Amino acid sequence: MLKELLNKDEFSKDDIISLLEINDRNEVQSIYQKADEIRKKYCGNEVYLRGIIEFSNYCEQDCIYCGLRRSNLSLDRYRMSKNEIIETAKSIFRLGIQTIVLQSGEDYLYTGEIIADIISSIKSTINVAITLSLGERNYEDYALWKDVGADRYLLKHETANAKLYSVYHFNQSLKDRVDHLLYLKSIGYQIGSGNIIGLPQQTIKDIAEDIILCKGLDLDMASFSPFIASPETPYRSQKNADINFTLKVMAIARIVLKNVHIPATTAISSLDKYGREKGLQVGANVIMPNFTPNPYRDKYSIYPNKNSDNDNPLYFPNSITNLIAATGRKIGIGYGNSLKIPRKSI
């Protein structure tokens, strides 16, 4: 029965729920093995690196699970200057990484024009792809950033359950989030989204809907990361996601979605020292090292225990190279563009 299910080309919600409900160790290993086979078929053995710069921890939103939420008055806030961002991008490029991820809270002090200037300056200096992860902004900003050279936009939907979305996010809706993703896709961005696994009140059915939504959006990158309770939020006492269940979700997502980039997220390595290696073994093909410089590095505290020594420029690239080599893989060369065909390259 499981073998037949794993060999299907298309999966219904009931199929995905059935896979998510499997707990037998041998059967879970079969899911992992199938995910790894599909990863190899559609992605090859390359692991692509995306260097993250978290340039501001200010946020206008008040998401109930996030340590950057506006109501967290104990957080030491910061904003990086244009020059600091550009110099950090250069240092990432010198390490051979050809994708820069500019990430922040929803910080509107960085206007559309300021972000555009940063993108243009980076693009004119180094040969990289630029991914933006800046939350929901207006459509005019998205278009401006695309015009000056932005390549990708990462905007996680976090839950496909509209009622739960309204619980987790004040003054935001799932429909608006999806509309933003569709608009970004329509103007030529490679788009990324995904969920958070283990949020309070979330069910297996909800997670199946998350995977279905990712399939429907025809994403270029899909991220499945675990919930980790942050001390300065209303969910401070909630239980963290289970690492093994998180890995199972990642594997099932690979089986269903096939030709998408799936990262082994920083969050799984916060739950498990070997989380990234395990993620690469169950379908992931991307790692996103954090290169936010000191003194800002520890202040982007979405959740505790976020930063890894593997990401520290003092240890990189040997640490990350050894990590990837331990899984029998190699670092991908180039931008690591979308696996979708046809797709215009940068």
N, C-alpha and C positions, 0 to 999 in steps of 0.2 A: 504493500500500500504506500509506504513512504517513498520507495524507489519510483513508483509511478508518478507520485506527486512531484517529486524533485525534478523529474524529466519533462514536465509540462513546459510549453512555450509561453502560455499566458495563464495568469493566476487570478482567480476570483477572490473576493474578500473572505469567503469561507475557507478557501485554500490557504490563504495567509494566516488566518486565525488558527487553523489546524496545525500549521507549522509552528506558530508562536506557542501553542499549548504543549508541544512536545517537551518532555522533561527527562526521558530515558537517556542516560549518558551516551550509549552507543548510537542512538538515533540522532542526538545532537551532534555527535562527531560526524555523522553522515551529512548533516546539513552543512557543517563547516567545510567538509571535503568538497561538496558540490559547489559551495560558494567560491572556494579557492580555484576550482576548475574553471568556473565561469569567469572569474577575474583574469585568469591567465589567458583564456580564449579572447576576451574582449579588450583587455588592457595590457597584456603582455607582462613581462617581469619587471618593468620599470616602476619605480616609486618616485613620484614627482614632489618636489619641495616647493612650498609657498612661504616666503618670509614675511611674518606679520610685524607691523608697526602699530602699536596701540597709542595713538597720538593724543587722545583726550579721554578722560574718564568722567567728564561732565555729561549728564543725560537729562533731557526734558521729560522722559517717561518715568513711570513709577511701577514697573512690572514687579509683581509681588515676590518673585523668586530671585531677583537679580541684585547683587551687591552694589551695582552702580546706580540703583534707583534714586530718584530725586529726593526721596524722604530720608535717605541715609545721610544724616548730618555729621556723622563721625568720620566719613571718608575724607582723606586728604586729597583734594581735587588738583588736577594739573592740566595744562595744555602745552603741547610741544610747539615750538616755532617752526616756520617754514624751513629755515635753514637746518634745524635739527632733524626734521623729517627727511629732507633731501640727503643729508650726510649719512643718516642711518640707512636709507635706501642704497646709497653707493656702497656702504660696507657689506650689505647683503649681497649685492651684485658681485663684489669682489670674491665672495665665497663660492661663486658659480651658480647662484640661485637666480632664475630668470622670471620669477613672478613675485611682485611686491603686493602685499595685502595692506591697504590703508584702512584701519579699523578704529572706531570710536563709539561712544555713546551718541545719542541724538543731540549733538551740540551745535546749535544754530549760530553760535558766534563765528563758527567757520561757515561763512556764506557760500552760496554756490560759486561765486566768482573766486573766492579764496581757495576753495578746493580745486577749481579748474586751474588756477595758477600753479598750485602744487603739482597737479598731474602733468601739466605742460612742462614744468621745470624738470621733473624726473624723466619724462619721455625724451626730452631734448639732450639729456646728459648721459643716460644709460639705456641699453637695449633690453627692455623688460616688458612683460605684460603687467597690467595693473588691475587688481581686483579691489573693489570698494565694498566695505561692510560698515555702512553709516546709518543703518536703520531706514525708516520711512522718511523720504524727503519729497519735495514737490516735483512734478513731472518735468518742469522746465529745467531744474537742476540736473536730473538724470540725463536729459537730452544734451545739455551743455557739456557735461562731463564726458559723454560718449563722443561728442564732436571734437574734444581736445585730446582724446586718446585713451580713455578708460575702456577696458576690455571686458570686464566681468563684474557682476554684482552678486553679493551673497546676502540673502535676506531670509532667515529661517522662519518658517511658519509656526514652528514649535508645537502646535497641536492642531489637528484638522477638525477637532470638536469645537464648533462655534460657541457653545455655551461655556465650555471650559476656557476658551480663549478670552472670553469676556471676564472670567474670574481672575485670570492671571494678569490681564492687561487693563488698566484703566483708560477709558476714552479711546480705545482702539478696537477694531473688529477684524475677524478673520477674512471677511469679504474684501476689506480694504487691502489687507496684506496680499491676498491673492491677486487682486487687481493691479497692485504695484508690480508684482512679479511678471504678470502678463504684459504690462506696458514695457517693462525693461526688456523682455524677450522680443517684443514687437519692434523695438528700435535697434536691435542688433547686439545687445549684451549677451554674453554667455552667462546663464543664471544658475545660482545655487540656492538651495533651501534645505529643509529638513526639520527634524523634531527634537524634542528633549524627552528622554526616556525616564520614566519613574516619577513624573510630576504627581503631586497629590490629586486624588480622584480619577486619575487616568486608568483606563481599562485596556485589556488586550485588543478589544474591538477598536478602540481609539487609535492604537498603534497600527493596526491593519489599515485603517483609514488614512493614516499618515503616509504609509508606503504607497497606497493607491493615489493619493494626491500628488506625490512626487512623480509617479508614473504618468498621471494625466498632464502635469505641467511639462513633461518631456525635459527634465532638468539636465544640465550639463554637469553639475555636482550636487550630491545629496549627502547631508551630514546627519548622523544619528549619534547623539551624544547623551551621556547620562546626567540626570539631575543630581546636583550636589548642594546640600543645604548651606546657605550663606548666613553667617551669624547676625547680620544687621538687616534681616528681612523677616516678615511675618512667618516664613516657612523655616525659621532657624532650627526648630526642633523636629522637623520632618526627617524621615529616614532617607538616606542616600539611595540612589538606584543600585541595583545588583549588577556587578560587573559581568557575570556570566549571562544574565538575561540581555544585557546591552550588547554583548558580542553576538548573541543569537539573533537579535534584531538586525544588526549590521549584516550578518551572513544572509538572512532571508531577504533583506533589501537588495543585496548583490544578485541573488538568484532571480528576483522579480525584475529589477531595473536593468540589469546586465551592463549596458555600455554607458555608465556614468562614472565620474570620478567620485570615490568615497574616501574621506579622510579617516585615518586613525587619529582621533582628536586628542588634544591636550587633556581634556577632562577624563578620558579613560585611563590615562597614565597617572592622573591624580588619585584615582580609586585603586589602581594596581600598578606597582612599579614597572611591571612588564606589559602594561596595557597596550602600548603602541605596537610592540612586537606581536601580541596576540591579535590585535586588530588587523595587522597586515596578513595574518594567517587565515583570516575568515572573510576576506574579500576586499579589504581596504587597499588603495593604491596611491594615497597621498598622505604626506605629513606636512604639518604647518608649524614650523618652529617659530618661537616668539623671539624677536630681536628688539623689542622695546628696550631702550637703554636705561641705565640708572641715571638719575634717581627716581625715574618714573615706573620702572619695571614692576615693582611690587604693589603699586597703587591701583593698577587696573584689576581690582579684586571682585570679579563677578562671583567667584566662589573661592573658598580657601584652598591653600596648597596647590595653586594653579601652575606656577612656573617650574620647569624642569631643568636640571643641569645639562641635559642633552641639547637644550636650546641656547645655552649660555655661550656667547661668542668666544669666551675664554677656552671652552672645550670643543667647540664646533670647528672643523667639520668631522674630526675623528670619531666623536661619540655617535653622531647620526649615521656616519658611514658604517661603523661597526654594527649599529643596530639593524640597519637594512641588510647588511651582508649576512648577519646571523639568521635571517629568514630566507637566504638563498636568492636574494633579489639584488638589483642594482639601481643606482640613482638615475632617474630619467634626465636626459639632456634636452634643453630647449624650453619652450614656454609651457609645455604640457597643456595644450589647447583641448577643447572639447573633443570627446570621442564620437560625437554625432557626425554623420556624413550625409550630405555635404555640409560643410561649415566653413565660412570665410575665415582665413587665418589673419592674424594681426600684421 
